[in-house]
Amino acid sequence: MGFMRYKATAFSWVLAAPAGSEWRLLFGRGSGGALVNEQQRIGADYLTALAPQLVNFQGRGLALGAVLLSRQGENRQSLFFSGNTYYWYDWEQKATLSQGPWTTLANWGTALPAGYRSQIDVLLQAPDGAGGSRQTYFFKGGRVLTLNWSTGVVREALITDGPDASGCEGWARLPEDFRSGLDHVAPYKPAADGTRQSLLIKGVQGVLLNWKTGVLASGTFDRLGVPGLAALADHHREPIRPVTGRWTGTTGNQRVEIRVDLEGERTLGVISGDLFTGDTWTDSFRTAADLSVVPGQSDFLVSASGLSWANNSPWTQLVVQLPHVVVNSPARTAHVALSVPATSTTLQLTCSYAGPALRSVEMETDAMAGIQVFQSYDTARGSWVPRGYRNRVLTVASAFAEAGIELKNAGRVNVVAPDASGADLKWSAAELHAAMEANFSLHRDVEQWKIWTFVATYHTLDPRVLGVMFDQMGRERQGMAVFHSGLQYAGSIGSALELFCYVHELGHVFNLHHSWEKHLSTPPAPLGPNNGFGELSWMNYPELYDAGDKAGPQHFWENFPYSFSDNELRHLRHGFHRHIVPGGDAFLANTALDLSATPQAFALPGAGEDPGLTLTLGGKQFFGYGEPVMAELRLSRTGIRGDVSVAEAIGPAGERTKIVITDPYGRTRVFRPIARTCSGHGDTEPTVTLTEANPALYETAYLGYGSDGLYFAEPGTYRVTAVHTGLDGARTVSPTRTIRVRTPLDRADQEVGELLTGDDQGTLLAFLGSDAPHLTAGNDALQELIARHGDHPLAAYARLARGANAGRHFQTIGDGRLQVRGPDTKTAVSQLTEAITVSRTDQDTGLDNLTLNAAFRRLATVHAKAGDLERAEATLDTLVTHFQEQGVPAAVQRRIQEQAETARAGIRETAGEEQDS
């Protein structure tokens, strides 16, 4: 990115060029320009003809920005900028006084903050500061900074607050479109009382502004009341055809797609592209260094060296010739050349403009009958709006259009009719994935710019879950779901939160991680302010927002500009093809591209940061080959801080707990569950208070299989550590727990382990079964295990998965209707009973205690579904007595009793509802 932003206007820069007391403006682009005064156009010609003093200025044809430095009694001097180079030119001496990197100009390199070191919109010289120091105004986006060349930053404010602390009341009256993204600001003749006045230009529109009283005139140049501006040639007053967007071209069977990101607000000054042979992607590149832009009258050249490639293609030099023409002229092509300097290795293509979007995606939407898919949100409706924010009506598509992504609806919303069985309509991750494969008409198990959005009712996990990017199997990231009933539960239908939920989940589809978890990606990506919690982005959670002095949802919404962060924009616009395309790289691999920041890998804290909490990992330490690895998390108060409020969800499927696994070879990975829900979109997070009477929270986690596959696939010793982030951001670290996976003792152990360790089987054990057709091979393997090795202790896990799945209904979508397979309680009772019976005989065989507890409660629920309430009650009684006989600690016995009573109450409530109906 260069220091000055490229502008899609007829001119690259505008300078005051007074002749005595006469007000004049010099417009420049490349080697040409135009000169006007108050009453007329003086000329349009080569710059050296309009301003002979520039004859010795060799950089005049390269400049993308300029500012007049002249002071009373001095020679006329100007700064010109090209790329990251400045030229200090004396018009009277006709000489360049100095040139070099802009960072070497006075104190600019040390004093300018990060947000003002590239892509500056406009520079305007300010009155001198105390002691005669030069001062300059830097305009960027909706803000302006005043820099004293000796002392540093004087002021940074909204444009509407004015460049100075006083005498700028008129800036608050700027039209909405002129409150950000200015292309040019030039001095206009002072008012009669001496008040400063300026000409502001944006595109082909202008504003004459009195700094104290406000707008004198606005509109196109012929409506500003300045005959000289109105006399500019037509082609100088007409809009320029944009070049930012997607360009495509072919040569033979080679196809290229180029993304040009040069114009408009939040431009990144990057060019990237993808190469294809036929329909097969072969490589991607992006410019890693600053672009060199050489403006011309009818076209301009953009070049860059040192390209970054996904697959190490040989070309290191990029040159793109782009048209610079008015909008009503015929469309023209661009010419692209990729080359290796000093060799004949060159790829040249002619490209046509495909549109302003940098990516284009088809989105198919299905929704349950009676549910209204989100339409739009007017940001002016919000209770909190950031100062200086430009209100607009946002849709999901327009939110992504602002990020450079075109979301095209693949037809109308498909309405899914309900099933006549009266199923609960809650959706599990397994059911969502099966529904996508059955009903997503565009679905293929390949990388493609097509995604499926399903607007469902509730998630099975919790009614407060609002959304999920559930597709983390096979070719990942092709589907997401939003839970309309969950949004209703939160009172958020039609609100900013509903829009936020859709955009957030689609961000995951495009491989964006949560703001505070980017360091968990592979490779690690840099975190934003305050370890990501202070980032104002679609990918943060409002209730987790913490910028240090401002924290919580109110402060988030007060400052949120309804946009992605710059780092996320780089990924969305210029990430390599497979890093972003749905069906490409796995979720969290190669996410959140950053061109400059240093990535921060996930590191375990040396010690806990909250003395009021302790975290432990419990459960078995020795597992057979292929045995599902389970662990129990226990978060408890120490009493040092008294009662402590904590998040209700403490498992790895939630947002706050990370589990780190180091395998026998020393390789460390962060466990990624096969499906993670986003329950934290809302303004409140479910919490509980740990007290002396209820000192701990428990949660069971299945660690054997996740989004990265099998985590305990080989015999050996593993080290497992958990880290929990509390409500105040402090982290609690568990002692590292050693887990050993035994070598198979005989052929039966080997065969059983192999039947349990496939990807499909891992998914089924994580989901506790599924009817999904794509998991048929896994179900067949589990059934084979039961048939051939039914007496093996680990067969209990196969029985558990098949029994749990049989005991519940399974819903999917087919032929536009909800299709529900009802519970098979006979099979469920048989399989679950067998799994429980073998596990009760010996603590070291069959299901571990954590899983056995859950299996008892699941069996009781199945008995109740079959209408046998007596056996359901007896099963829960047996659950309690079994663990009492095992001699588990009293606190654990109390917890098991509570779990049994909760299950009992639910069964009785359901039975009562069925009797009433």
PEBELLIN-V421807 format. One record per residue. N is the residue number from 1. SS is DSSP state (h for helix, s for strand, l for the rest). Layout:
# PEBELLIN-V421807
N:SS
N:SS
This chain:
# PEBELLIN-V421807
1:l
2:l
3:l
4:s
5:l
6:l
7:l
8:l
9:l
10:l
11:l
12:l
13:s
14:s
15:s
16:s
17:l
18:l
19:s
20:l
21:l
22:s
23:l
24:s
25:s
26:s
27:s
28:s
29:s
30:l
31:l
32:s
33:s
34:s
35:s
36:s
37:s
38:l
39:l
40:l
41:s
42:s
43:s
44:s
45:s
46:s
47:h
48:h
49:h
50:h
51:l
52:h
53:h
54:h
55:h
56:h
57:l
58:l
59:l
60:l
61:l
62:l
63:l
64:l
65:s
66:s
67:s
68:s
69:l
70:l
71:l
72:l
73:l
74:l
75:l
76:l
77:s
78:s
79:s
80:s
81:s
82:s
83:l
84:l
85:s
86:s
87:s
88:s
89:s
90:s
91:l
92:l
93:l
94:l
95:s
96:s
97:s
98:s
99:s
100:s
101:s
102:h
103:h
104:h
105:l
106:l
107:l
108:h
109:h
110:h
111:h
112:l
113:l
114:h
115:h
116:h
117:l
118:l
119:l
120:s
121:l
122:s
123:s
124:s
125:s
126:s
127:l
128:l
129:l
130:h
131:h
132:h
133:l
134:l
135:s
136:s
137:s
138:s
139:s
140:s
141:l
142:l
143:s
144:s
145:s
146:s
147:s
148:s
149:l
150:l
151:l
152:s
153:s
154:s
155:s
156:s
157:s
158:s
159:h
160:h
161:h
162:l
163:l
164:l
165:l
166:l
167:l
168:l
169:h
170:h
171:h
172:h
173:h
174:l
175:l
176:h
177:h
178:h
179:l
180:l
181:l
182:l
183:l
184:s
185:s
186:s
187:s
188:s
189:l
190:l
191:l
192:l
193:l
194:l
195:l
196:l
197:s
198:s
199:s
200:s
201:s
202:s
203:l
204:l
205:s
206:s
207:s
208:s
209:s
210:s
211:l
212:l
213:l
214:s
215:s
216:s
217:s
218:s
219:s
220:s
221:h
222:h
223:h
224:l
225:l
226:l
227:h
228:h
229:h
230:h
231:l
232:l
233:l
234:h
235:h
236:h
237:h
238:l
239:l
240:s
241:l
242:l
243:l
244:l
245:s
246:s
247:s
248:s
249:s
250:s
251:s
252:l
253:l
254:s
255:s
256:s
257:s
258:s
259:s
260:s
261:s
262:l
263:l
264:l
265:l
266:l
267:l
268:l
269:l
270:s
271:s
272:s
273:s
274:s
275:s
276:s
277:s
278:l
279:l
280:s
281:s
282:s
283:s
284:s
285:s
286:s
287:l
288:l
289:l
290:l
291:l
292:s
293:s
294:s
295:s
296:l
297:l
298:l
299:s
300:s
301:s
302:s
303:s
304:s
305:s
306:l
307:l
308:s
309:s
310:l
311:l
312:l
313:l
314:l
315:l
316:l
317:s
318:s
319:s
320:s
321:s
322:s
323:s
324:l
325:l
326:s
327:l
328:l
329:l
330:l
331:l
332:l
333:l
334:s
335:s
336:s
337:s
338:s
339:s
340:l
341:l
342:l
343:l
344:l
345:l
346:s
347:s
348:s
349:s
350:s
351:s
352:s
353:s
354:s
355:s
356:l
357:l
358:l
359:s
360:s
361:s
362:s
363:s
364:s
365:s
366:s
367:s
368:s
369:l
370:l
371:l
372:l
373:l
374:l
375:l
376:l
377:s
378:s
379:h
380:h
381:h
382:l
383:l
384:l
385:l
386:l
387:l
388:l
389:l
390:l
391:l
392:l
393:s
394:s
395:l
396:h
397:h
398:h
399:h
400:h
401:h
402:l
403:l
404:l
405:s
406:s
407:s
408:s
409:s
410:l
411:l
412:l
413:l
414:s
415:s
416:s
417:s
418:l
419:l
420:l
421:l
422:l
423:l
424:l
425:l
426:s
427:s
428:l
429:h
430:h
431:h
432:h
433:h
434:h
435:h
436:h
437:h
438:h
439:h
440:l
441:l
442:l
443:l
444:l
445:l
446:l
447:l
448:l
449:l
450:s
451:s
452:s
453:s
454:s
455:s
456:s
457:l
458:s
459:s
460:l
461:l
462:l
463:l
464:l
465:l
466:l
467:s
468:s
469:l
470:l
471:l
472:l
473:l
474:l
475:l
476:l
477:l
478:l
479:s
480:s
481:s
482:s
483:s
484:h
485:h
486:h
487:h
488:h
489:h
490:l
491:l
492:l
493:l
494:l
495:l
496:h
497:h
498:h
499:h
500:h
501:h
502:h
503:h
504:h
505:h
506:h
507:h
508:h
509:h
510:l
511:l
512:l
513:l
514:l
515:h
516:h
517:h
518:h
519:h
520:h
521:l
522:s
523:l
524:l
525:l
526:l
527:l
528:l
529:h
530:h
531:h
532:h
533:l
534:l
535:l
536:l
537:l
538:l
539:l
540:l
541:l
542:h
543:h
544:h
545:l
546:s
547:l
548:l
549:l
550:l
551:s
552:l
553:h
554:h
555:h
556:h
557:h
558:h
559:h
560:l
561:l
562:l
563:l
564:l
565:l
566:h
567:h
568:h
569:h
570:h
571:h
572:h
573:h
574:h
575:l
576:l
577:h
578:h
579:h
580:h
581:l
582:l
583:l
584:l
585:l
586:l
587:l
588:l
589:s
590:l
591:l
592:l
593:l
594:l
595:l
596:l
597:l
598:l
599:l
600:l
601:l
602:l
603:l
604:l
605:l
606:l
607:l
608:l
609:l
610:l
611:l
612:l
613:s
614:s
615:s
616:s
617:s
618:s
619:l
620:l
621:l
622:s
623:s
624:l
625:l
626:l
627:l
628:l
629:l
630:s
631:s
632:s
633:s
634:s
635:s
636:s
637:s
638:l
639:l
640:l
641:l
642:l
643:l
644:s
645:s
646:s
647:s
648:l
649:l
650:l
651:l
652:l
653:l
654:l
655:l
656:l
657:s
658:s
659:s
660:s
661:s
662:s
663:l
664:l
665:l
666:l
667:l
668:s
669:s
670:s
671:l
672:l
673:l
674:l
675:l
676:l
677:s
678:s
679:l
680:l
681:l
682:l
683:l
684:l
685:l
686:l
687:s
688:s
689:s
690:s
691:l
692:l
693:l
694:l
695:l
696:s
697:s
698:s
699:s
700:s
701:s
702:s
703:l
704:l
705:s
706:s
707:l
708:l
709:s
710:s
711:l
712:l
713:l
714:l
715:l
716:s
717:s
718:s
719:s
720:s
721:s
722:s
723:s
724:s
725:s
726:l
727:l
728:l
729:l
730:l
731:s
732:s
733:s
734:l
735:l
736:l
737:s
738:s
739:s
740:s
741:s
742:l
743:l
744:l
745:l
746:l
747:h
748:h
749:h
750:h
751:h
752:h
753:h
754:h
755:h
756:h
757:l
758:l
759:h
760:h
761:h
762:h
763:h
764:h
765:h
766:h
767:h
768:l
769:l
770:l
771:l
772:l
773:h
774:h
775:h
776:h
777:h
778:h
779:h
780:h
781:h
782:h
783:h
784:h
785:h
786:h
787:h
788:h
789:h
790:l
791:l
792:l
793:l
794:l
795:h
796:h
797:h
798:h
799:h
800:h
801:h
802:h
803:h
804:h
805:h
806:h
807:l
808:l
809:l
810:s
811:s
812:s
813:s
814:s
815:l
816:l
817:s
818:s
819:s
820:s
821:s
822:l
823:l
824:l
825:h
826:h
827:h
828:h
829:h
830:h
831:h
832:h
833:h
834:h
835:h
836:h
837:h
838:h
839:h
840:h
841:h
842:l
843:l
844:l
845:l
846:l
847:l
848:l
849:h
850:h
851:h
852:h
853:h
854:h
855:h
856:h
857:h
858:h
859:h
860:h
861:h
862:h
863:h
864:h
865:h
866:l
867:l
868:l
869:h
870:h
871:h
872:h
873:h
874:h
875:h
876:h
877:h
878:h
879:h
880:h
881:h
882:h
883:h
884:h
885:h
886:l
887:l
888:l
889:l
890:h
891:h
892:h
893:h
894:h
895:h
896:h
897:h
898:h
899:h
900:h
901:h
902:h
903:h
904:h
905:h
906:h
907:h
908:h
909:h
910:h
911:h
912:h
913:h
914:h
915:h
916:h
917:l
